[in-house]
Amino acid sequence: MIHTDTLSFLRKLHKNNNREWFEKNKALYTAAKDDVEANVAEIIAGIRTFDKRIGDDIEARKAMFRIYRDVRFSANKAPYKNNLGASINPGGRMAPTPGYYIHIQADGQSFVAGGMWMPEAPQLAKIRQEIDYNLDEFKAMLKDKNFKKFYSGLDNDEGYQLSRPPKGYTPDNPAVEFLKYKSFTLSHNFSDEEVMNKNFTKNAIAAFKAMHPFLSFLQRAID
């Protein structure tokens, strides 16, 4: 579970996102980072029981993202992220393969997610082809009872879908609504109370396990 002090730190950081405050409260940051990292380590161990792609080389420390923001090309010059996150991915944190993501943020903004966010054109073409060829399997996966405990369907944020069918596909293709996607991700939100609950890591692992067939489908597509 995530300690209440971790969320408290992230909440305060959101209100005091400047170097002076951060340096004065570096000990709070270190404690929060260690807390999240310990939870990530438990979650990685759980994922290994059903996803053999996640080997012993995937460590919580390496999976964690830095809290420091790259502000060079951003209008938002706040130097720190208001969250602590980790990418659990075969090949490493930034590998272009289907993987898992955990995001801890105060005020009900924590979530787990996974899949492939905006894959490059060659991989995107392969995923679309796999869906086109195996539509019934793909739809059945999204309707599975374990899947639906955590996910209502693919994430559909602004910019995640084309307005028209992609090149090579017709509007009457039975899979066309899925083929329009440019990003293939799932996400499940957790309240502050849920992340501070003793069963948080257990529930996060269950959410990732429900996601695993989806990731296996994507992995098969790009292999």
N, C-alpha and C positions, 0 to 999 in steps of 0.2 A: 504493500500500500504506500501511497505518497503521504509524507508527513505534512501536517497542517502548516508547519513553518516554511516548507517549500513553496506552497501556494501563497503564503503571506509575503515571502520575499519577492515572488514574481509580481504580485499585486503592487507592492511598494516600488519595484523597479519601473513598472508601467507609469507611475506617477512622478518618478524621479530619474528619468532616463538621461543621465549625464555622467560624465567620467568622475566628477568630484564625489557625488553620492555613491557611485559604484565602488570606488577605491576605499571609501570609508566603511563600506559594508561588504568588503571582499570575503570575509569569513562567512557571512550569510550565504553568499553565492556558492562558495566551496561546499558548504553543507548541503545546499539545495542540489547542486550538481551530483554530489556523492549519493544523495538519496535517490535521485532519478536513475543514476547509473546502476545502483543496486537492484532496482526494480527491473531495469532493462536486462540485467544479467539473468534474473529469474525467468523473464519472458523468453529470452533466447534459449535457455535450457528447455523450456516447455515446447517451443517451436521445433527443436531438434527431434522431438519424439514423433513428429508426423511429417516433417519436411527434411529429407535427407540431404538437400542442397546446402543446408546450414550446418557447416562443419565446425570443428573445434577452433578453426582459425578465425571465426567470427566472434569477436570479443565486445563486450559492452563498451569498454573504454574507446575502442576504435569506431564503434557504431554511433557514438554521440556526436552531435553537431556543436560547433563552437557557438557561444552566445554573442560573439561580436559580429556586428553587421558590416557588410561591404557597402559603404555609402557613396562610393565614387560616382555612380550613375543613377543615384536615387534622389528624388526631391525630399524625401524624409531623411534627415541627417541624424536621427536618434542613433547613438552608437551601439545600442544593445537590443537584442531580440527580447520580447516579453514572454518567451517560452523556452523550454528545454525539450529537445527532441532527439530522436535516434532513428537511423535507417538500418534495418536488419536485412542485409542483401547478400546473396552469394556473389563472391568476387569483390566485396567491399562496399562501403557506404555509398559511393557514387557510381557503382557499376550499372550499366544500362540493361538490367535484367529485372524480371518481376520480383518485387520484394515487399517487405513490411515496414511500416513507419509508425512511430509512437510520438505523440505531441502532448506535452503537459503545459497547461496555461490556466491561470486563475479565472474565476468567474464563469465557470461552465464552458470553457473553450478547449478543454482537453478532448483528444480523440485518437483513435487508431485508424490506420488507413493502409492501403496496399494496392499493388498493381503496377501499371506502367504509365507514368505521367508524360504526355506529349512525346511518344516515341519518335525516333527519326524515321524518315520516309520509308526506307527499306523494311524496317521492323513493322511499321504501321501497315504496309501493304500485306505483309505476311499474316498479321493478326486479322485483318479484314478477310483475307482469303480463307483462313481457318474457320472463321464464323460463317462465311458463305457456304463452305463445304459441310459444316457440322452444326447447322442452325438448331436442329432439334436437341442436340446434346447441350448446346450453349443455353438455350431457353430453359431446359430442364434443370440445369445447374442453378440458374437464377431463381427458380421456383422451389428449390429444395428447402425442406422445413428448417434445417439447421442454418442454412444461408439466411433465410428470412427472419430468423431470430434477431439478426444484427443489421441486415442490409435490405433496403427497399429496392435496390437496383444500382446501376452504374451511377457514379457521381455525374451530375449534369450542370456544372457551373457554367457561367457565361464564357463562351469561346471554346467549349469542349465539343461542340458539334458543328458540322457543316450545315448550311441551309439547303443544300442540294446533294444528291448522291455523289460519291467520289467518282473520279474518272474510271471508266470501265464497268460501272454498275448502272442499271436502269432503275427508274422510280418504282417499277412494279416488282423488284426483287423482294422476296419475302423477308429478307434480313436487312432491308434498306435502313431501318431506323437505327440498328446497331452499327451498320457500316458507315453511317455519317459521323460516328464518334472519332475524335482525334486523340482522345485521352481515355485510357481504360483503367479507372481506379474505383475503389470502394472506400467508404468511411463510416465509422460509427462513433458517435459522440458519448462522452462521459461527463456527468455532473461533478462538481467539486466533492459532493458527498460520496459519489461512487469511486472516485480515485483515492479518497482517503479511507475507504472501506478495506477491511482486512482481506477481502476476496478480490481486490482489484487485479492483481497479477493473474489470478486464476481466470477471471472474466476476460481479461485482455487476451490471454492465451486461447480461450474458447472462441473469441471473435476472430482471431487469426486462423484457428483451425477451420472455422466455417468458411473462411476466405481461401483456404489452401487449394481446393479444386479449381477455382478461378485462376489462381496463379499458375497452377499446373497446365491449364489450358493455354495461357499466354506463353509459358515456357516452351511448350510443344510447338506452338505456332512459330516462334522465332528461331528454334533450333535448326 
